[in-house]
């Protein structure tokens, strides 16, 4: 356990309690439901994630274990939730119950963050979770390949369950005119962009393994193979933003190690993945090459730009506290905000944007300031930070679980490094 004088990050000294097999089983079950169980439609505008049930069980488990942890990240979450509540109360939709669901999203991140710390602080071995991630990734690859090639009418019977409006599934491999087009892999996330983010997180994970493991490690070749598959999966999603994020993550990774033959092999792997993508989908080259750089020529970007201009103009009228969640306005006007920074600023004012950025970057900035080696967390936050420019990843019910879990794991590694004089803990 880290001495309290060791850092300024922790405010309340935790009690080290060893997690049981039941605790890890709860974690694995929640992860499986998060990644492999579709949203359950309650009504036309509300879909339930089954993993939310397990979040409640996790909260009860922490209470039973009497595990308490208070650090500055938890305090940021508490302050953010308080400010969201204030923003709701001073706006006109305070009587609508659905407004307060946004508070739950913050509480959920906090609960999962604490549970992650509880698991990894009390367990000296993390090889089990690494193996589980590997198995989960292989299952996701198999699911997506069955979906991509529509084996045994997989899309009509299975994939469509994950697609809330069924549009991406019904038009899979077709353009708006019903003509053959690039296949944009939907997977278990319901749309190609979110599916790309999911595989980018695996891309980040396997790049981190290649960064910290010695090339003579018995698992090094396996991680190269996984890295290749993650790269291919991102490419098959045909998300231009996702591909760009993957390039950024990889370049950042190059700065954390020397240019060796292993890096050259990885570049060859990426090149092979690109070639294989074009072989699998002959329309991919035309789709990617047809990217319009000029704003007025790109209808997708233009649509996002118009929404962004409207929300920004509204924010200038309420710059401090914003409009609150204001779901009646969002749903009533069929607005689809696709920039998480701007969306938080519109909802909760400039303070909401500041709190959101703190939630996203505080732990990372802490690590960078203290020169803590944490490649996985760096890559994951880069993925979330860039994805938030065109999506809403942090507050996505699926991705918020992964975000909180990785943040908790990284925090535990921070304390382990303090105990071991900045030696990074590796696992096979």
ABEGO torsion letter per residue (X at the ends): XBBAAABAABABBBBBBBBBAAAAAAAAAAAAAAAABBBBBABAABBBBAAAAAAAAAAAAAAAAGBBBBBAAAAAAAAAAAAAAAAAAABAAAABAAAAAAAAAAAAAAAAAAAAAAAAAABABAAAAAAAAAAAAAAAAAAAAAAAAGBGGAAAAAAAAABAAGAAAAABGBBAAGBBBBBBBAEAAGBAAAAAAAAAAAAAAAAAAAAABBAABAAAAAAAAAAAAAAAAAAAAGBAAAAAAAAAAAAAAAAABBBBAAAAAAAAAAAAAAAAAAAABAAAAAAAAABBABAAABAAAAAAAAAAAAAAAAAAABAAAEAEAGAAAAAAAGBBBABAAAAAAAAAEAAAAAAAAAAAAAAAAAAAAAGBBBAAAAAAAAAAAAAAAABBAAABAAAAAAAAAAAAAAAAAAAAAAAAGGBBBBBX
